[in-house]
Amino acid sequence: MKATTIRKGNIVRVKGVLYRVLNMDHVTPGKGRAHVQTKLRNIIEGTQTELRFRSDDVVEKVLIESKQMQFLYEDQSGMHFMDTESYEQVALAEEQIGNAKAYLLPDTVIQVQWFEGRAIGVELPPTVEMKVADTPPSVKDSTASAQRKPATMETGLVVLVPAFIETGEMIRVNTTEGTYSERVK
């Protein structure tokens, strides 16, 4: 594919290495050639790098297979998932999971991404339901603006929530932005 068609979330192969596109900007300076500036994460090692492509460069987009798997537990060897159809288990290193770890609760069913017979990462749903483990009590005062306060979820993730949210409540969290969506009834 052309470098100008790279999008956030794509998996690309550059010089034999698989990368997930974390961010991309198409830069057209007033003087000089246009280029695509990308921030990439090495899928195998978990390291981040920034690469610049000319607009006419061709980049290899890699097709990834997804399997529905259930998160079981975490130990020193990684995070363990079970295929919901064959009951086979696979462990992924923390580097392969990345920020998704903060959204994973035991028994959560998610999509695990596979490339050439090897698990390489996870794909989270757009939102997840989590329990608020700790948040300061709401302050009663008359204000016209909506106040936000930090709330620690059961996984340790900290999210800014409206003042009316209390400890022990279930909320829906947007996984792409790490933000509060709504209270779960």
Secondary structure by P-SEA (a helix, b strand, c coil): cccccccccbbbbcccccccccccccccccccbbbbbbbbbcccccccbbbbbcccbbbbbbbbbbbbccccccccccbbbbcccccbbbbbcccccccccccccccbbbbbbbccccccccccccbbbbbbccccccccccccbbbbbbbbccccbbbbbcccccccbbbbbbccccccccccc
